[in-house]
């Protein structure tokens, strides 16, 4: 994970949000650990154009990813997923 920036909270002073972006090798149901305590926003993009990648859950600083082929079957082989997350 690479922290690439910091954002001020929109209301008042306080802790700053951080922005992380990177790649992870995951299969359907796999988790990406961003290193944050909590995530407020995230986006994932798959590297295989024939697969559908989606966020199925966020818990603390981890993003759970769902990957399916065009027929709807879960992809059980790990593949590269790109992510960007905002958290603290």
BELLINMO-V319638 format. One record per run of one state. SS is the DSSP state (@ for helix, = for strand, . for the rest). FROM is the first residue (numbers start at 0). TO is the last residue. Records with the same first field share a line. If there is no record, write none. Layout:
SS->FROM-TO, FROM-TO
//
This chain:
.->0-0, 7-15, 26-29, 33-37, 46-49, 59-60, 69-72, 74-77, 87-87
=->1-6, 16-25, 30-32, 38-45, 50-58, 61-68, 73-73, 78-86
//
